[in-house]
Amino acid sequence: MRILSILAVSSLSLAAFGCTVTTSPDPVPGQPVDTQGSVEIDWTINRRTDPSACNQSVAASIIVDIFDSSGRALDSYDAPCGAFATTIPLYSGTYTANATLVDGAGQSRTTTVSIAPFSVRGGTVIQVPIDFPASSFF
């Protein structure tokens, strides 16, 4: 229980500062490093980046599922709800994604937002904005 409290406080602290969470994939043997780029998922709640909206909707984090161009699931990434942005490193290619806001137990607080195909090129960051309107919350 103490660990959950520490995680909750840490998440709220990050949210207060509007942090961006960056994750990195495991290197693929034989894959040139220069083919890696990133997608930055920027989200809003009712078109706003107000951390209190996360608290009001009991949304602790966002889960982003990434799929390759054939629809194969690649990985899931999460970030604190109040960060309102996360950068996900990907190799050059075309991807789609789904995003859902979840509570502290990992239960969905919103419907899933489908992210249209986007292309990543080595050495670049593509920004993909999404919104969770009031109608998407349970």
FITORTOR-527369 format. One record per residue (C-alpha): residue number from 1; residue in three letters; x, y, z. Coordinates in nm, 3 decimals. Each point is the difference from the previous one (the first is absolute). Layout:
(r NUM,"ALA",(X,Y,Z)),
...
***
This chain:
(r 1,"MET",(0.000,0.000,0.000)),
(r 2,"ARG",(0.291,0.235,0.077)),
(r 3,"ILE",(0.138,-0.051,-0.351)),
(r 4,"LEU",(-0.336,0.093,-0.155)),
(r 5,"SER",(-0.007,0.317,0.210)),
(r 6,"ILE",(0.350,0.092,-0.111)),
(r 7,"LEU",(-0.091,-0.064,-0.365)),
(r 8,"ALA",(-0.314,0.208,0.031)),
(r 9,"VAL",(0.189,0.292,0.156)),
(r 10,"SER",(0.271,-0.028,-0.266)),
(r 11,"SER",(-0.259,0.004,-0.278)),
(r 12,"LEU",(-0.170,0.305,0.147)),
(r 13,"SER",(0.335,0.175,0.037)),
(r 14,"LEU",(0.085,-0.065,-0.365)),
(r 15,"ALA",(-0.345,0.119,-0.104)),
(r 16,"ALA",(0.044,0.326,0.189)),
(r 17,"PHE",(0.312,0.079,-0.200)),
(r 18,"GLY",(-0.147,-0.102,-0.339)),
(r 19,"CYS",(0.277,-0.253,-0.063)),
(r 20,"THR",(0.045,-0.193,-0.321)),
(r 21,"VAL",(0.074,-0.367,0.046)),
(r 22,"THR",(0.244,-0.157,-0.243)),
(r 23,"THR",(0.045,-0.372,-0.043)),
(r 24,"SER",(0.246,-0.191,-0.213)),
(r 25,"PRO",(-0.032,-0.337,-0.170)),
(r 26,"ASP",(0.248,-0.281,0.034)),
(r 27,"PRO",(0.257,0.018,-0.280)),
(r 28,"VAL",(-0.065,-0.240,-0.286)),
(r 29,"PRO",(0.314,-0.194,-0.094)),
(r 30,"GLY",(0.121,0.105,-0.345)),
(r 31,"GLN",(-0.239,0.298,-0.015)),
(r 32,"PRO",(0.186,0.323,-0.084)),
(r 33,"VAL",(-0.041,0.258,0.279)),
(r 34,"ASP",(-0.054,0.286,-0.246)),
(r 35,"THR",(-0.334,-0.149,-0.111)),
(r 36,"GLN",(-0.151,0.085,0.338)),
(r 37,"GLY",(-0.238,0.293,0.034)),
(r 38,"SER",(-0.282,0.073,0.242)),
(r 39,"VAL",(-0.367,0.071,0.024)),
(r 40,"GLU",(-0.114,0.250,0.260)),
(r 41,"ILE",(-0.357,-0.066,0.109)),
(r 42,"ASP",(-0.152,0.323,0.136)),
(r 43,"TRP",(-0.339,-0.037,0.166)),
(r 44,"THR",(-0.261,0.229,0.139)),
(r 45,"ILE",(-0.315,-0.050,0.205)),
(r 46,"ASN",(-0.282,0.208,-0.145)),
(r 47,"ARG",(0.268,0.181,-0.205)),
(r 48,"ARG",(0.186,0.113,0.314)),
(r 49,"THR",(0.318,-0.105,0.180)),
(r 50,"ASP",(-0.125,0.054,0.353)),
(r 51,"PRO",(0.138,-0.259,0.247)),
(r 52,"SER",(-0.310,0.045,0.218)),
(r 53,"ALA",(-0.202,-0.160,-0.284)),
(r 54,"CYS",(0.199,-0.321,0.057)),
(r 55,"ASN",(-0.088,0.008,0.369)),
(r 56,"GLN",(-0.368,0.078,-0.065)),
(r 57,"SER",(-0.028,-0.288,-0.246)),
(r 58,"VAL",(0.204,-0.237,0.220)),
(r 59,"ALA",(0.244,-0.053,-0.290)),
(r 60,"ALA",(0.347,-0.085,0.129)),
(r 61,"SER",(0.174,-0.072,-0.329)),
(r 62,"ILE",(-0.027,-0.045,-0.374)),
(r 63,"ILE",(0.069,-0.332,-0.169)),
(r 64,"VAL",(0.120,0.021,-0.362)),
(r 65,"ASP",(0.005,-0.322,-0.204)),
(r 66,"ILE",(0.216,0.014,-0.314)),
(r 67,"PHE",(-0.065,-0.213,-0.311)),
(r 68,"ASP",(0.213,-0.047,-0.311)),
(r 69,"SER",(-0.132,0.055,-0.354)),
(r 70,"SER",(-0.134,-0.358,-0.015)),
(r 71,"GLY",(-0.200,0.054,0.322)),
(r 72,"ARG",(0.230,-0.212,0.217)),
(r 73,"ALA",(0.019,0.122,0.360)),
(r 74,"LEU",(0.353,0.118,0.081)),
(r 75,"ASP",(-0.007,0.140,0.350)),
(r 76,"SER",(-0.196,0.190,0.265)),
(r 77,"TYR",(0.124,0.320,0.162)),
(r 78,"ASP",(-0.141,0.190,0.294)),
(r 79,"ALA",(0.048,0.347,0.141)),
(r 80,"PRO",(-0.160,0.203,0.281)),
(r 81,"CYS",(-0.329,0.158,-0.109)),
(r 82,"GLY",(0.111,0.348,0.108)),
(r 83,"ALA",(0.314,-0.007,-0.216)),
(r 84,"PHE",(-0.219,0.057,-0.310)),
(r 85,"ALA",(0.284,-0.118,-0.225)),
(r 86,"THR",(0.217,-0.306,-0.043)),
(r 87,"THR",(0.276,-0.068,-0.249)),
(r 88,"ILE",(0.029,-0.353,-0.134)),
(r 89,"PRO",(0.312,-0.100,-0.195)),
(r 90,"LEU",(-0.075,-0.206,-0.311)),
(r 91,"TYR",(0.195,-0.120,-0.300)),
(r 92,"SER",(-0.075,0.151,-0.341)),
(r 93,"GLY",(-0.334,-0.126,-0.126)),
(r 94,"THR",(-0.374,0.049,0.002)),
(r 95,"TYR",(-0.200,-0.066,0.314)),
(r 96,"THR",(-0.344,0.035,0.154)),
(r 97,"ALA",(-0.083,0.022,0.369)),
(r 98,"ASN",(-0.280,-0.007,0.255)),
(r 99,"ALA",(-0.011,0.208,0.316)),
(r 100,"THR",(-0.210,-0.038,0.314)),
(r 101,"LEU",(-0.003,0.185,0.332)),
(r 102,"VAL",(0.000,-0.243,0.294)),
(r 103,"ASP",(-0.034,0.022,0.377)),
(r 104,"GLY",(0.265,-0.106,0.253)),
(r 105,"ALA",(-0.110,-0.364,-0.027)),
(r 106,"GLY",(0.033,0.002,-0.379)),
(r 107,"GLN",(-0.375,0.008,-0.063)),
(r 108,"SER",(-0.118,0.204,-0.299)),
(r 109,"ARG",(-0.142,0.343,0.084)),
(r 110,"THR",(-0.063,0.090,-0.365)),
(r 111,"THR",(-0.087,-0.158,-0.328)),
(r 112,"THR",(0.303,-0.079,-0.213)),
(r 113,"VAL",(0.118,0.268,-0.244)),
(r 114,"SER",(0.127,-0.145,-0.329)),
(r 115,"ILE",(0.301,0.184,-0.137)),
(r 116,"ALA",(0.013,0.014,-0.380)),
(r 117,"PRO",(0.307,-0.131,-0.182)),
(r 118,"PHE",(0.315,0.208,0.048)),
(r 119,"SER",(0.349,-0.037,-0.142)),
(r 120,"VAL",(0.321,0.022,0.199)),
(r 121,"ARG",(0.333,0.080,-0.165)),
(r 122,"GLY",(0.344,-0.035,0.154)),
(r 123,"GLY",(0.115,0.303,0.196)),
(r 124,"THR",(-0.345,0.167,0.004)),
(r 125,"VAL",(-0.282,0.044,0.250)),
(r 126,"ILE",(-0.357,0.000,-0.130)),
(r 127,"GLN",(-0.266,0.158,0.221)),
(r 128,"VAL",(-0.342,-0.164,0.018)),
(r 129,"PRO",(-0.266,0.190,0.196)),
(r 130,"ILE",(-0.306,-0.179,0.140)),
(r 131,"ASP",(-0.289,0.110,0.219)),
(r 132,"PHE",(-0.214,-0.182,0.255)),
(r 133,"PRO",(-0.334,0.188,-0.011)),
(r 134,"ALA",(-0.243,-0.014,0.293)),
(r 135,"SER",(-0.209,-0.251,-0.196)),
(r 136,"SER",(0.292,-0.250,0.000)),
(r 137,"PHE",(-0.004,-0.044,0.380)),
(r 138,"PHE",(-0.191,-0.280,0.172)),
***
